[in-house]
C-alpha cells in the first residue's frame, strides 16, 4: 500500500484565500486509507485540531457520510479517533512534545517499539494498540512530563491536516504496523491516585464559664 497523500502547500483547494474551493481528492483518499487500516477517521475544522462534528466521540464510522462532509467542506482536516476502533481493536496515541519526557517514559516502560508515527509541529504522535478492556483504566491526560495520552474520547490530527501554525502533519512511516503498547505501559499511563487532602484541625471553642 502506498502513502495515501502527498504534502502539497501549493494545492489551491486547501488555500483559505481561494474563494471557490474544489473538492479535495487528498482528503477523500486519506479518509479511505485510514478506514482501510481499521482506523476511525473524523473531520476536523480548518487549520485546527478541533473535531468539526458535534457527536464525533460516539458516532459510528460511516465512510460515505464522512466523504460527503469532506466534499462539502474541502478545507477541513482529518483526525483519527482513539479508543475502540471500527474493527474491534483499541488504539491509543502518545503525543510527545518533549523528547526528554519520552526518555523518562522509556525508563519506566523500556524502549518503546517502532510503531506508526505522525510528525507534528513540536514532536510526534505515536500510535499503539492496547487490549480493549485496558480502555477502562486509561484516561486522556495532558502535559505529563511533556507527553499527552489520547485514548477513548480523544483524537489526533493527521495528514493532510494543517496545524494552526501552518505546519502540515505527515506520517514518518506510513507503512509501519501499529505496535502493541508494552504491557507495563497500561499501569504507568493509568491515572495517578489523587493525594488525600490533610484533615483540617478543628479547635474546640471554649465555652464561657458561668459565674
C-alpha positions in Angstrom: 0.0 0.0 0.0 1.4 3.4 -1.0 1.4 6.5 1.1 -2.2 7.9 0.8 -1.4 11.5 0.3 1.4 13.8 -0.7 2.1 17.1 1.1 1.4 20.0 -1.2 1.5 23.5 0.2 0.6 24.8 -3.3 -2.7 23.0 -3.5 -5.2 25.8 -4.1 -8.1 23.7 -2.8 -6.5 23.9 0.6 -5.8 27.7 0.4 -8.0 29.6 2.8 -7.9 32.6 0.3 -9.3 30.5 -2.5 -12.9 31.9 -2.9 -14.3 28.7 -4.6 -12.6 25.7 -3.1 -12.9 22.5 -5.1 -13.4 19.1 -3.6 -10.0 17.9 -2.3 -9.2 14.4 -3.5 -6.4 14.2 -0.9 -8.9 14.3 1.9 -11.1 11.6 0.4 -8.1 9.4 -0.3 -6.9 9.9 3.2 -10.2 9.0 4.8 -10.5 5.8 2.7 -6.9 4.9 3.5 -7.4 5.3 7.3 -10.7 3.4 7.2 -8.9 0.6 5.2 -6.4 0.2 8.1 -9.2 -0.3 10.5 -8.9 3.2 12.0 -11.7 5.8 12.6 -11.1 9.0 10.6 -13.1 12.1 11.6 -13.4 15.6 10.1 -11.5 18.5 11.8 -12.0 22.2 11.4 -9.8 24.1 9.0 -6.3 24.7 10.4 -7.4 23.4 13.8 -7.2 20.3 15.9 -10.9 20.5 17.0 -13.4 18.0 15.6 -16.0 19.5 13.3 -18.9 17.2 14.2 -20.8 17.6 17.4 -21.1 13.8 18.2 -17.7 12.7 17.0 -16.9 10.8 20.2 -19.9 8.5 19.9 -21.0 8.3 16.2 -20.0 5.1 14.5 -17.9 5.4 11.4 -19.9 6.0 8.2 -17.4 6.5 5.5 -20.0 7.6 2.9 -21.2 10.3 5.3 -17.7 11.4 6.1 -16.8 11.7 2.4 -19.9 13.7 1.8 -19.0 16.2 4.6 -15.4 16.4 3.3 -16.7 17.3 -0.2 -18.9 19.9 1.3 -16.1 21.4 3.4 -13.0 20.7 1.3 -10.7 22.8 3.5 -11.3 20.6 6.5 -8.6 18.5 8.2 -8.6 14.8 9.1 -8.3 13.3 12.6 -8.2 9.8 14.0 -10.4 8.9 16.9 -8.6 6.9 19.5 -10.1 4.2 21.8 -12.2 1.4 20.3 -11.9 1.2 16.6 -14.4 0.0 13.9 -12.6 -3.4 13.6 -13.0 -4.1 17.3 -9.4 -3.3 18.2 -8.3 -0.4 20.5 -5.8 2.3 19.8 -4.1 5.0 21.9 -1.6 7.7 21.0 1.2 9.2 22.8 1.5 12.9 21.9 5.2 13.7 22.5 6.2 17.4 22.7 9.2 16.9 24.8 11.6 14.1 23.8 13.3 14.3 27.2 10.0 13.4 28.7 9.8 10.5 26.3 13.1 9.2 27.6 11.7 9.4 31.1 8.8 7.3 29.9 11.0 4.8 28.3 12.9 4.5 31.6 9.7 3.1 33.0 8.4 1.2 30.0 11.6 0.0 28.4 12.5 1.1 24.9 9.3 1.9 23.0 8.7 -0.4 19.9 8.7 1.0 16.4 5.1 1.9 15.5 3.0 4.1 13.2 4.3 7.6 13.9 3.0 11.0 12.8 5.2 14.1 12.7 3.7 17.1 14.5 4.7 20.7 14.7 6.5 20.1 18.0 7.2 16.3 18.1 5.2 13.2 17.2 2.1 11.1 17.7 3.0 7.5 18.4 0.0 5.2 17.8 -0.2 2.0 19.8 -2.5 -1.0 20.1 -3.9 -2.0 23.5 -6.4 -4.6 24.7 -10.0 -3.1 24.5 -10.5 -3.8 28.2 -7.5 -1.6 29.0 -9.5 1.4 27.9 -11.4 1.1 31.2 -8.2 2.1 33.1 -6.8 4.8 30.7 -8.0 8.4 30.5 -6.8 11.3 28.4 -4.3 13.5 30.1 -2.1 16.4 29.0 1.4 17.5 29.7 2.7 14.8 32.0 6.5 15.2 31.5 5.8 16.7 28.0 3.6 13.8 27.0 -0.1 13.7 26.3 -2.2 10.5 26.2 -5.1 10.2 23.7 -7.4 7.3 24.3 -11.2 6.8 24.4 -12.8 10.2 24.0 -9.6 11.6 22.4 -8.2 12.1 18.9 -5.2 13.2 17.0 -4.8 15.4 13.9 -3.1 13.6 11.0 -2.0 14.1 7.4 -3.1 16.1 5.4 -4.4 18.3 8.2 -2.7 21.7 8.8 -1.8 22.9 12.3 -2.9 26.4 13.3 0.8 27.4 12.9 0.7 26.4 9.3 2.6 23.1 9.8 1.2 20.2 7.8 1.0 16.9 9.6 2.8 14.0 7.8 3.5 10.3 8.5 7.1 9.5 9.3 6.5 5.8 8.4 3.1 5.3 6.7 3.8 1.6 6.0 4.6 0.8 9.6 2.3 -1.5 11.6 0.7 -0.4 14.9 2.7 -2.0 17.7 1.3 -3.2 21.0 1.9 -0.8 23.9 4.3 -2.6 26.3 2.3 -4.4 28.9 3.6 -2.3 31.8 2.6 0.8 29.9 -1.1 0.4 30.8 -0.3 0.7 34.5 2.3 3.5 34.0 -0.2 5.6 32.0 -3.2 4.9 34.2 -4.4 7.9 36.2 -2.3 8.7 39.2 -4.1 8.5 42.6 -5.0 11.8 44.0 -3.4 12.8 47.2 -5.7 12.9 50.1 -6.2 16.4 51.5 -5.0 16.7 55.1 -7.8 16.8 57.5 -8.4 20.2 59.0 -7.8 20.5 62.6 -10.8 21.7 64.5 -10.2 23.8 67.6 -12.9 23.4 70.2 -14.3 26.7 71.2 -14.1 27.4 74.9 -17.4 27.9 76.5 -17.6 30.9 78.8 -17.5 29.8 82.4 -20.7 30.5 84.3 -20.1 32.6 87.4 
